[in-house]
């Protein structure tokens, strides 16, 4: 005798319980990434960018008449927005990947910001010749 699978409505609470920690972690990680991205810009490029509440890019070297100009602020911030989008997409992919959500995955969601931000930052700096 075989047992039938529970109806789909019985599986909904289980699915919801598995998604809540994933979305909660993702929401916090995205918030941290967005708030501190501009300060990470200054950490990588020493460009003068500040916290969002302290003037943001008002002191960035993008406003200086002579180069070097911050790669993430260059071209109306397009490199910065592409980098931020890539980081956020990776965070979403890690957080929402099927399977159990544990501490290691939660940490990985947050580590995607400094790791990928560094990779994208170095790539943007090399492409634009910022350090050369």
ZATI-943161 format. One line per field, with one value per residue: residue in three letters; chain; residue number from 1; x, y, z of N, C-alpha, C, O, CB in turn. Coordinates in steps of 0.1 Angstrom, whole numbers, plus 5000, padded with zeros to 4 digits. Glycine has a CB too. Example, Ala and Ser with C-alpha at 12.3 -4.5 7.8 and 13.67 -1.06 7.14 Angstrom:
BEGIN
r [ala_ser]
c [A_A]
k [1_2]
nX [5132_5128]
nY [4943_4978]
nZ [5078_5071]
caX [5123_5137]
caY [4955_4989]
caZ [5078_5071]
cX [5132_5129]
cY [4967_5000]
cZ [5078_5079]
oX [5142_5134]
oY [4967_5011]
oZ [5085_5080]
cbX [5113_5141]
cbY [4955_4994]
cbZ [5090_5057]
% end
This chain:
BEGIN
r [unk_unk_unk_unk_unk_unk_unk_unk_unk_unk_unk_unk_unk_unk_unk_unk_unk_unk_unk_unk_unk_unk_unk_unk_unk_unk_unk_unk_unk_unk_unk_unk_unk_unk_unk_unk_unk_unk_unk_unk_unk_unk_unk_unk_unk_unk_unk_unk_unk_unk_unk_unk_unk_unk_unk_unk_unk_unk_unk_unk_unk_unk_unk_unk_unk_unk_unk_unk_unk_unk_unk_unk_unk_unk_unk_unk_unk_unk_unk_unk_unk_unk_unk_unk_unk_unk_unk_unk_unk_unk_unk_unk_unk_unk_unk_unk_unk_unk_unk_unk_unk_unk_unk_unk_unk_unk_unk_unk_unk_unk_unk_unk_unk_unk_unk_unk_unk_unk_unk_unk_unk_unk_unk_unk_unk_unk_unk_unk_unk_unk_unk_unk]
c [A_A_A_A_A_A_A_A_A_A_A_A_A_A_A_A_A_A_A_A_A_A_A_A_A_A_A_A_A_A_A_A_A_A_A_A_A_A_A_A_A_A_A_A_A_A_A_A_A_A_A_A_A_A_A_A_A_A_A_A_A_A_A_A_A_A_A_A_A_A_A_A_A_A_A_A_A_A_A_A_A_A_A_A_A_A_A_A_A_A_A_A_A_A_A_A_A_A_A_A_A_A_A_A_A_A_A_A_A_A_A_A_A_A_A_A_A_A_A_A_A_A_A_A_A_A_A_A_A_A_A_A]
k [1_2_3_4_5_6_7_8_9_10_11_12_13_14_15_16_17_18_19_20_21_22_23_24_25_26_27_28_29_30_31_32_33_34_35_36_37_38_39_40_41_42_43_44_45_46_47_48_49_50_51_52_53_54_55_56_57_58_59_60_61_62_63_64_65_66_67_68_69_70_71_72_73_74_75_76_77_78_79_80_81_82_83_84_85_86_87_88_89_90_91_92_93_94_95_96_97_98_99_100_101_102_103_104_105_106_107_108_109_110_111_112_113_114_115_116_117_118_119_120_121_122_123_124_125_126_127_128_129_130_131_132]
nX [5008_5006_5013_4997_5009_5009_4983_4988_4982_4988_5016_5023_5027_5051_5069_5067_5078_5104_5113_5111_5135_5154_5146_5146_5173_5184_5172_5183_5210_5211_5203_5225_5245_5237_5237_5264_5279_5289_5308_5326_5335_5352_5370_5382_5391_5401_5388_5374_5347_5319_5299_5263_5248_5266_5272_5278_5288_5298_5323_5339_5366_5357_5346_5367_5388_5409_5421_5431_5398_5372_5364_5339_5322_5325_5312_5285_5282_5279_5296_5297_5269_5266_5283_5272_5247_5255_5266_5243_5227_5242_5241_5213_5211_5226_5213_5187_5190_5180_5174_5185_5187_5213_5238_5263_5255_5241_5262_5277_5261_5263_5291_5294_5293_5318_5337_5329_5326_5352_5364_5349_5355_5383_5385_5371_5388_5411_5402_5396_5420_5427_5446_5469]
nY [4988_5021_5054_5084_5115_5145_5170_5199_5222_5215_5215_5241_5257_5246_5252_5280_5284_5277_5296_5321_5326_5328_5350_5370_5371_5379_5404_5419_5417_5429_5455_5463_5462_5481_5505_5507_5506_5529_5538_5517_5521_5543_5530_5512_5528_5552_5577_5597_5595_5594_5583_5578_5595_5615_5631_5616_5612_5638_5647_5633_5624_5625_5649_5665_5686_5673_5640_5613_5598_5585_5551_5539_5560_5572_5580_5587_5570_5545_5521_5517_5512_5488_5472_5471_5460_5434_5424_5423_5406_5382_5379_5374_5350_5333_5333_5324_5300_5266_5243_5236_5263_5275_5285_5288_5295_5318_5335_5335_5350_5375_5379_5380_5407_5422_5405_5402_5429_5438_5424_5434_5461_5462_5453_5473_5495_5487_5485_5511_5524_5535_5533_5536]
nZ [5000_4991_5002_4996_4983_5003_5000_4980_4994_5020_5019_5017_5041_5050_5029_5031_5056_5050_5033_5046_5063_5043_5027_5047_5055_5030_5026_5047_5041_5015_5022_5039_5020_5001_5017_5026_5003_4989_5007_5006_4981_4984_5000_4983_4961_4972_4968_4979_4984_5006_5035_5028_5043_5049_5028_5006_4973_4971_4977_4961_4938_4913_4907_4904_4883_4870_4861_4883_4880_4899_4892_4897_4899_4875_4842_4849_4871_4861_4861_4888_4894_4878_4891_4917_4911_4902_4926_4942_4928_4930_4958_4961_4946_4961_4986_4979_4968_4962_4989_5022_5045_5062_5087_5073_5047_5052_5061_5038_5021_5031_5028_5001_4993_5002_4989_4961_4955_4958_4937_4914_4917_4915_4888_4875_4881_4867_4841_4835_4839_4863_4884_4870]
caX [5000_5014_5007_4996_5015_4999_4979_4997_4979_4995_5030_5025_5033_5065_5076_5068_5088_5118_5116_5112_5148_5162_5143_5150_5187_5186_5168_5193_5223_5209_5203_5239_5253_5233_5241_5278_5286_5297_5320_5335_5340_5363_5380_5390_5397_5405_5383_5367_5333_5316_5286_5252_5243_5276_5276_5279_5299_5301_5338_5346_5375_5350_5343_5380_5390_5419_5421_5422_5384_5367_5358_5325_5314_5327_5301_5273_5281_5274_5304_5292_5256_5267_5290_5262_5237_5262_5267_5230_5222_5249_5235_5200_5213_5231_5202_5175_5193_5172_5180_5184_5194_5221_5247_5273_5249_5238_5275_5281_5253_5270_5305_5294_5295_5332_5344_5326_5328_5366_5367_5344_5363_5397_5382_5367_5400_5421_5397_5396_5434_5426_5459_5480]
caY [5000_5034_5066_5095_5128_5154_5180_5210_5232_5211_5218_5256_5262_5241_5261_5294_5284_5276_5309_5333_5330_5332_5364_5379_5373_5386_5418_5426_5418_5440_5468_5466_5464_5494_5516_5508_5505_5541_5538_5507_5527_5550_5520_5506_5538_5564_5587_5608_5592_5593_5577_5584_5606_5625_5638_5606_5615_5652_5649_5623_5630_5626_5663_5673_5688_5665_5626_5602_5599_5573_5543_5536_5572_5576_5577_5588_5559_5532_5510_5514_5505_5475_5464_5469_5450_5421_5419_5420_5394_5371_5377_5368_5337_5325_5332_5318_5287_5256_5236_5241_5275_5275_5296_5290_5302_5332_5342_5337_5360_5388_5379_5383_5421_5426_5397_5406_5443_5439_5419_5443_5473_5461_5452_5487_5503_5483_5488_5526_5528_5544_5533_5537]
caZ [5000_4990_5007_4986_4988_5009_4990_4978_5004_5032_5018_5017_5053_5050_5019_5036_5067_5045_5025_5055_5067_5031_5023_5058_5054_5018_5028_5055_5033_5005_5029_5043_5008_4996_5026_5027_4990_4986_5016_5000_4969_4989_5006_4972_4952_4980_4959_4987_4987_5020_5037_5022_5052_5051_5016_4995_4963_4970_4978_4952_4928_4900_4906_4902_4869_4864_4865_4881_4884_4905_4882_4900_4897_4861_4833_4857_4880_4854_4866_4902_4893_4873_4902_4928_4906_4902_4940_4947_4921_4936_4971_4959_4941_4972_4996_4975_4962_4968_4999_5036_5048_5075_5090_5063_5036_5057_5061_5024_5015_5035_5023_4986_4991_5001_4979_4947_4954_4955_4923_4905_4919_4908_4874_4870_4882_4857_4828_4833_4841_4875_4891_4860]
cX [5009_5006_5007_5003_5005_4995_4988_4995_4986_5010_5033_5032_5048_5074_5077_5078_5102_5122_5118_5127_5157_5159_5147_5165_5191_5183_5178_5206_5222_5209_5217_5247_5250_5238_5256_5286_5294_5309_5330_5342_5353_5374_5389_5398_5403_5401_5377_5352_5330_5302_5274_5247_5254_5281_5277_5291_5303_5316_5346_5355_5369_5347_5356_5382_5399_5418_5431_5408_5380_5360_5343_5317_5315_5315_5288_5271_5277_5283_5300_5279_5257_5274_5279_5251_5243_5263_5253_5224_5229_5243_5221_5202_5218_5220_5191_5177_5185_5180_5179_5192_5200_5230_5257_5267_5246_5251_5279_5273_5259_5284_5305_5297_5310_5340_5342_5328_5343_5370_5362_5351_5376_5395_5379_5380_5410_5415_5398_5410_5435_5440_5471_5484]
cY [5012_5045_5077_5107_5137_5164_5192_5221_5228_5214_5233_5261_5258_5250_5275_5294_5283_5289_5321_5336_5334_5346_5374_5382_5381_5401_5425_5428_5429_5454_5472_5469_5478_5506_5518_5507_5517_5543_5528_5512_5535_5541_5515_5517_5551_5577_5599_5606_5590_5585_5585_5596_5617_5632_5629_5609_5629_5655_5640_5630_5630_5641_5672_5675_5678_5650_5624_5604_5585_5564_5540_5548_5577_5573_5577_5576_5546_5520_5507_5507_5491_5466_5461_5459_5436_5415_5415_5408_5381_5368_5370_5353_5328_5323_5323_5304_5276_5248_5242_5254_5275_5286_5299_5298_5316_5341_5345_5348_5374_5390_5382_5398_5425_5418_5402_5421_5446_5435_5429_5457_5473_5460_5466_5496_5500_5487_5503_5532_5537_5544_5534_5550]
cZ [5000_4996_4997_4992_4993_4999_4991_4989_5017_5031_5018_5029_5054_5041_5025_5047_5062_5038_5034_5059_5055_5028_5034_5057_5041_5020_5036_5048_5022_5011_5033_5030_5002_5004_5026_5014_4987_4995_5011_4988_4973_4995_4994_4964_4959_4972_4967_4989_5002_5022_5031_5030_5055_5038_5004_4986_4962_4971_4970_4942_4914_4897_4903_4887_4862_4869_4876_4886_4888_4894_4885_4899_4883_4853_4841_4866_4874_4859_4880_4902_4888_4884_4913_4923_4906_4916_4945_4941_4927_4950_4970_4955_4953_4983_4992_4968_4969_4979_5012_5037_5062_5076_5079_5051_5040_5056_5046_5017_5018_5029_5008_4984_4991_4990_4965_4945_4951_4941_4913_4905_4912_4893_4868_4870_4871_4843_4825_4835_4853_4882_4883_4857]
oX [5018_4994_5018_5004_4994_5003_4994_5004_4989_5017_5045_5042_5056_5085_5088_5086_5111_5134_5125_5131_5166_5168_5150_5169_5199_5190_5181_5212_5231_5215_5221_5255_5259_5244_5261_5298_5305_5319_5342_5353_5363_5386_5401_5409_5409_5409_5374_5346_5339_5296_5276_5243_5251_5292_5278_5302_5310_5320_5358_5352_5375_5345_5355_5378_5398_5413_5440_5406_5383_5351_5336_5304_5307_5307_5280_5259_5274_5277_5299_5277_5250_5270_5279_5247_5236_5260_5252_5217_5223_5241_5218_5194_5213_5218_5185_5168_5184_5192_5173_5203_5193_5230_5260_5274_5248_5251_5284_5279_5260_5288_5316_5303_5314_5349_5351_5332_5347_5378_5369_5353_5380_5403_5385_5382_5416_5423_5401_5412_5443_5444_5482_5493]
oY [5014_5045_5079_5109_5137_5168_5195_5228_5237_5215_5236_5268_5266_5254_5281_5304_5288_5291_5330_5347_5342_5354_5385_5393_5390_5409_5437_5438_5436_5463_5484_5479_5485_5516_5529_5508_5516_5548_5530_5509_5534_5544_5513_5515_5559_5586_5610_5614_5585_5582_5597_5606_5627_5637_5634_5609_5633_5666_5640_5641_5635_5645_5684_5666_5675_5648_5633_5611_5575_5569_5539_5547_5586_5563_5568_5573_5537_5509_5495_5498_5482_5454_5450_5451_5426_5403_5405_5400_5371_5357_5361_5344_5316_5311_5316_5298_5277_5247_5253_5256_5274_5296_5310_5307_5325_5352_5356_5355_5383_5401_5387_5402_5430_5424_5406_5425_5454_5442_5433_5463_5482_5466_5469_5504_5508_5491_5508_5544_5546_5555_5534_5552]
oZ [5008_4996_4990_5004_4989_4989_5001_4993_5025_5041_5020_5029_5059_5044_5023_5048_5068_5036_5031_5057_5056_5025_5031_5058_5042_5015_5033_5048_5020_5005_5031_5031_4998_4999_5026_5014_4982_4990_5012_4985_4967_4993_4996_4961_4953_4970_4961_4996_5009_5012_5029_5024_5061_5037_4992_4990_4953_4965_4971_4938_4905_4885_4901_4879_4850_4880_4878_4896_4882_4888_4876_4896_4879_4856_4839_4869_4881_4861_4884_4910_4893_4886_4918_4931_4909_4919_4951_4947_4929_4954_4978_4959_4954_4987_5000_4963_4981_4977_5014_5031_5072_5069_5076_5045_5032_5052_5043_5008_5010_5026_5002_4974_4981_4984_4958_4934_4943_4934_4904_4895_4905_4886_4858_4861_4865_4835_4814_4833_4853_4887_4888_4849]
cbX [4990_5018_5013_4981_5023_5005_4964_4996_4964_4993_5035_5012_5026_5066_5068_5054_5085_5119_5105_5104_5155_5158_5128_5147_5194_5178_5154_5195_5226_5196_5194_5245_5249_5218_5236_5283_5275_5288_5316_5327_5330_5359_5373_5380_5387_5420_5374_5369_5328_5315_5284_5241_5239_5288_5288_5266_5295_5293_5342_5336_5388_5337_5336_5392_5395_5434_5423_5428_5375_5358_5365_5324_5319_5339_5303_5261_5271_5275_5319_5291_5246_5276_5302_5255_5233_5275_5273_5220_5226_5264_5233_5192_5223_5243_5197_5167_5209_5167_5195_5190_5184_5228_5254_5278_5236_5232_5286_5278_5238_5270_5312_5280_5288_5338_5341_5312_5324_5374_5360_5329_5364_5404_5371_5356_5406_5423_5382_5387_5438_5415_5460_5478]
cbY [5000_5037_5070_5099_5135_5161_5184_5217_5234_5196_5212_5263_5257_5226_5261_5298_5272_5264_5312_5330_5318_5322_5365_5373_5359_5380_5418_5418_5404_5437_5468_5454_5453_5495_5513_5498_5503_5553_5536_5494_5537_5560_5509_5499_5543_5564_5582_5621_5579_5607_5576_5574_5600_5618_5646_5606_5609_5660_5648_5614_5622_5618_5669_5665_5702_5670_5617_5589_5605_5576_5530_5531_5583_5570_5564_5590_5562_5533_5514_5527_5513_5474_5472_5483_5454_5422_5431_5432_5394_5374_5390_5375_5336_5332_5346_5326_5284_5246_5233_5230_5288_5262_5293_5276_5295_5332_5334_5324_5360_5389_5366_5379_5429_5424_5383_5402_5450_5431_5405_5446_5476_5448_5442_5493_5501_5468_5484_5533_5536_5539_5520_5529]
cbZ [5012_4975_5021_4983_4976_5021_4993_4965_5006_5034_5004_5014_5066_5047_5006_5041_5076_5035_5015_5067_5074_5020_5021_5071_5053_5007_5035_5068_5027_4997_5041_5050_4997_4994_5040_5036_4979_4987_5030_4997_4962_5000_5013_4962_4943_4982_4950_4980_4979_5027_5053_5020_5065_5058_5017_4987_4950_4980_4993_4945_4928_4900_4918_4908_4867_4867_4853_4887_4872_4917_4881_4914_4907_4856_4826_4847_4890_4839_4865_4909_4885_4861_4908_4931_4892_4896_4949_4944_4906_4937_4978_4948_4930_4979_4999_4965_4963_4958_4996_5046_5047_5075_5103_5058_5031_5070_5068_5016_5020_5050_5025_4980_5003_5014_4981_4944_4967_4965_4921_4907_4934_4913_4871_4878_4895_4857_4827_4843_4829_4885_4899_4848]
% end
